Amino acid sequence: MSTLGERLRREREKFGWSQVYVSKQLGLKRSSTYANWEYDLREPDLDMINKLATLFEISPSELTGFEETESNTIRETREQYLTEETRKLAEDINNLPDHKRKILLDMLDALKEENKK
């Protein structure tokens, strides 16, 4: 049976995300907090387990190792339709500062509206 840290690393790597990216998505002030979880030096609290499970699209039980489920179906479907380039683009966008991400998303909305015409 794998450790929580090993499962966290496995799930993060399936999405192609960095530890910094996951830390930002969770609202952590320091990426070392998340890294300590992956290295099994510390463990997240229950609230953070739920946030991690939501982020990784799996159940908290699966994340903590209490059950193995078929939740890979969502991930497999995503992987079928998202190329590596698209995943990298999404990560790059999410790693932008909030104000620059908003500018980019506003531009994308404008382009989509323009295409409707």
Rosetta blueprint (number, residue, H / E / L):
1 M L
2 S L
3 T L
4 L H
5 G H
6 E H
7 R H
8 L H
9 R H
10 R H
11 E H
12 R H
13 E H
14 K H
15 F H
16 G L
17 W L
18 S L
19 Q H
20 V H
21 Y H
22 V H
23 S H
24 K H
25 Q H
26 L H
27 G L
28 L L
29 K L
30 R L
31 S H
32 S H
33 T H
34 Y H
35 A H
36 N H
37 W H
38 E H
39 Y L
40 D L
41 L L
42 R L
43 E L
44 P L
45 D L
46 L H
47 D H
48 M H
49 I H
50 N H
51 K H
52 L H
53 A H
54 T H
55 L H
56 F H
57 E L
58 I L
59 S L
60 P H
61 S H
62 E H
63 L H
64 T H
65 G L
66 F L
67 E L
68 E L
69 T L
70 E L
71 S L
72 N H
73 T H
74 I H
75 R H
76 E H
77 T H
78 R H
79 E H
80 Q H
81 Y H
82 L L
83 T L
84 E H
85 E H
86 T H
87 R H
88 K H
89 L H
90 A H
91 E H
92 D H
93 I H
94 N H
95 N L
96 L L
97 P L
98 D H
99 H H
100 K H
101 R H
102 K H
103 I H
104 L H
105 L H
106 D H
107 M H
108 L H
109 D H
110 A H
111 L H
112 K H
113 E H
114 E H
115 N H
116 K H
117 K L
